[in-house]
Amino acid sequence: MSEGSVKIKDLVKTYLDERGRPTFNAVKGISLNIEAGEFMVLVGPSGCGKSTTLRMVAGLERVTSGTIDIGGRVVNNLEPKERGIAMVFQKLHAYLGTTMIYVTHDQVEAMALGDRICVMRDGLIMQVADPISLYLRPENLFVAGLIGGPPMNLAMKGTGALCLDWPGGLEPLKRSLSCVTLF
């Protein structure tokens, strides 16, 4: 692995109560590879685990399980100052040499800035792709509803979905849903 790349494998963050009992799983076994020099954006609604993931990469949160590898070295047990990264809290991002991890809830900002975008929901990764692929070929209805400006119009009907606007075609959804495009 090249200098400055980040490899996240099966990462979990579980918060415990005062007695040490699990109370909340903020990050649920995610895996993500970020190449050296890449600008990766983590995007999703509040509470989806994106900031917790970044805080674990930076060493500000303890990892419950899984590994974080920066530049070929597992850093789970290293202090933040020993990881060779810096945090800028004004925009909440960490940079690793020229590798950048940026956290936002704003999908328009994510689409404009990222080389690739990691869409998160409920502590899980929904899809990782470059902005164009994410927009044209969302892998599920959550990603389709989140990405784009204005957001794609989706309406549920029965057990399938009625897609009112779907730039890029219906192929990604035809595999699992009944969709109709209205003009």
N, C-alpha and C positions, 0 to 999 in steps of 0.2 A: 504494500500500500504506500502511496506517495505521501510526502510531507504535507501536513495540513488537511488531509482528508479526514472525514469523520464517519465512523461505522457504529451504528446503534443496533444492537441485537437483543431481541426479546426483552426490551426494557419495560420494567414495571415500577410504579410508585403507588404504594398503599399507605395511607395515613392511618395512624393508630390513636386510640383514645388513651386516657391517663393510665389505664390498666394494661396497655399493650395489645388491646383487641383491635382488629381491623375495623375501620369505620367507613373508609372511602377509597376506592381504586381510581386514582386520577389518570394513570397511564397503564394500559392493559396489554403488555407484551408486544410493543411495537418494534419493528425493524426498519432501518432506513440507512442508506449509504449516500454520503455527500462527498463528491469528488473535490480534490484540491482545486481552488480557484472558482468553485461554483457558488452562486448566490441562491441559496435555498430559502424559500419562504414557507413558514408554518402558518396555516390559516384555518380558521374555524370559529364557531360561536364561543362566547364566554363559557368557561368551565370544561372545554373539550380536551385539555391537557397540553396545549401548545406551550404555554409559559412554563409549566412544570417540567416539560421535556427540556426546554432551553436551560432552565435552572439546574437540572441534573447534568447537562453537558458542561455547564460552567462550574459545577462543583458546589453550588449553593443549596442543593437538596441532595440528601442521601438517596442512593439507588436501592430500591427494595430487592430487585433481582434483575438479571440481564447484564449486558456489558456496554460500555462506551469506550471506543477506541479512537484516539486522536493521533494522527500521524504514525500509526503502527504500534501505539502503546496503549494498553488498557489503563484508563485513568480513574476508574471507579473509586479507589481509595486515596486518590491524591487530593490535596488541598487546592482550592482555586488558583492560588499563586503558583503552584507547581505544574499547572496544565498548559501554560504558554498561550493563554487566551486573555481577552479583555472584554468587559461588558460596558455598554453605554446605555444607561437606563432611560434617557430621554425618549428613545425610540425602542428600547428593549431589544437589543440585538447583540450577538456575540460575534466577534470576528477572529478568525484563525488564520493568520497570515493573510492571504487574499481570499480565503474561504469565508463566506458570510452566512450566518443563520439569522433570519429576521422573523419576528413574530408579529402578526397583525390579525385583527378580526375583519378587516376591510378587504373584500375580495378584489375590488378594483385596484387597490394598491398592490396586492399580491400579484395580480396579472401584469401590472406595469413593471414591477421590479424584478421578479424572480426568473432565474434561468430555469428552475423547476419549482413546482409548488407541491407541498404536502398538505392535503386537505384532511383535517382531523375532526372527529365527532365522538363524544363520550369516551375519550381516552384511547380511541382506535384510529388507525389510518384508513381513510376511505379511498384515497387514490393519490398517487404521486406521478406527476407528468409535467412536461413543459406547458406554458400557458395556452398555446394553440391547440395542442392535443387535449388538454383538459377541457377547453371550451367546446371543441368539435366532437369529442368522444368521451363524455363523462361516463363513468362505469356504473353509476347508480343514481337514483332520483335525488338523493341528498346533494351530491356533487352538482348535478344538473340545476338544482334550485338555488345553490349557493353562488355558482360561478357565472360571471357575466354582468354587464351593466347596460340596461336594466336586467335583473334576473330573469331567467326563462320562466314562462308561465306554464305551470303544471297544475292539473286538477285531477283528483282521484275520482274514479267512478267504478263502483262494484269492486271486483277483485283485481282489475287492471288499472291502467292509468290513461287519461286523456291528455295528450300533449298538445297544448295550444300553439306553441312555437318551439321549434327544435332546430336551430341552425346546425348544419352539418349532417342532417339526416337522422333516421330512426334506427339504423342498424345496431347501435349499442344496446338499445332497449328491446328490440324485436326478439332477442333470445329468451327473455323472461316475462315480457309484458305485452299486453294488447294496447297498441298506441295508434292514434289517428292524428294526422296533421290537418288543421283547419286553415284554409286560406281565405 
